[in-house]
Amino acid sequence: MSKLRTISIVPTLLLISATVSQAVIITTVDDGSIREGQATTVQDGGIGANLYVRSDNSGNNDNVRKAYLKFDLTGLDADLTASATFTTTISYRAKNQNGNRTFYFYGLDSGYTPTGDELGTDWSETALTWNNAPGNDRTNNIDTGFDPSTTSLIYTAGNQYNSDVGKVYTITIPTLGDYTQADNTVTLMISWSDAVQYGFGSKENTTEAYRPTLEFTQTAVPEPSSFALMAAAMSGAFVMVRRRRR
């Protein structure tokens, strides 16, 4: 009996020893900018090279802009317990500035449920507006903030007065599953603490290096060559069992 048990675990050991992890890099399926008070889409109907961010310390808040980015993990077997890396690149700067400023990087919390007129996690870049953007703070910290009940601050990048076009920001998301929705999408947002307008590259940007990406690890899967080994081991175990029974 003990020998049969030993034989039966061989395929399992082969499976464990032959598994590999694979890094995957994807770009957004939707991305766009929203502008304070605007009930229509900006950024050329959601299709444009730049995702604009701006605050407004003049009190005229209809100039505030925030960027939204959505990634789709459907069919990719992402390891939601592992970290991920969000990369975004400055593609536009209105003018030089001085003094210290801050970029804020947020994520829409897993399990997000829209309220009121908010769009769900299936939002599209051609329908996204200030009034319906998921997780947007439209009443309190409208310049730079997002709804604390449905979003989380992932990272702040301070002292950014010298953020030239081409500057890359690499943001670590500690646990990907914290921001993965039931439909396998991940929504990230960016805001900015100054009235000088910046733009991050969108998926439509003609410079490929400026396009936003999300890098994550796929759940470990067997190497193709391991399937043959597993089949051979299982076949051998089956033959030995039949012989012993005879």
NORNOR-V576061 format. One record per residue. OMEGA is omega in whole degrees, 0 to 359 (NA if undefined). NEAR is the number of other C-alpha atoms within 12 Angstrom. Layout:
omega->{OMEGA;OMEGA}
near->{NEAR;NEAR}
This chain:
omega->{181;179;178;179;179;180;187;182;181;179;179;179;178;181;181;184;185;182;180;174;183;177;180;178;179;173;185;171;175;172;183;177;173;181;186;175;184;180;176;182;173;181;177;179;180;182;181;186;188;173;190;174;181;168;179;180;179;183;178;193;179;175;181;177;177;183;177;179;181;176;181;183;184;177;185;176;181;174;185;178;183;177;176;182;176;181;180;189;175;181;182;173;185;182;176;179;175;183;183;178;184;167;179;180;183;173;175;186;175;181;180;176;182;175;178;182;182;173;176;182;176;180;178;183;179;180;186;176;177;186;183;183;182;176;180;175;184;187;186;182;189;182;189;191;175;185;183;180;183;181;177;175;181;187;172;179;184;177;187;182;180;183;183;175;183;179;185;174;179;187;177;173;189;179;186;182;179;184;180;184;181;179;176;176;175;179;178;183;178;172;191;190;182;181;174;186;174;175;171;182;176;179;178;183;183;174;187;182;180;184;183;179;173;178;182;181;174;174;183;179;180;172;181;182;182;180;179;178;180;180;180;180;180;178;179;179;180;180;181;178;181;180;181;179;177;NA}
near->{10;8;13;19;14;16;22;23;18;24;27;22;19;24;25;19;20;21;20;18;20;19;21;22;23;28;32;32;30;36;49;48;49;47;40;35;25;23;19;23;28;34;33;21;22;32;26;27;30;41;46;42;44;41;36;26;18;14;13;16;25;23;30;40;46;52;52;52;48;41;38;33;32;17;13;23;21;33;27;27;19;24;24;32;28;38;32;40;35;36;35;28;29;20;17;18;19;14;15;16;26;29;40;33;37;39;47;40;33;28;23;30;22;24;18;12;17;25;24;28;38;29;30;29;37;26;31;40;36;38;26;31;46;43;44;47;30;30;17;13;20;33;38;39;37;36;28;20;21;29;31;28;31;30;24;25;25;19;18;28;26;21;33;21;26;22;23;23;32;22;30;25;30;20;23;35;29;32;38;34;29;20;22;26;39;47;49;50;48;54;47;43;34;36;33;32;35;42;41;49;44;40;34;28;27;15;20;18;23;29;36;45;37;35;31;35;28;27;20;21;22;24;19;14;17;22;21;17;22;26;19;17;24;23;18;19;23;19;17;19;19;12;11;12;10;7}
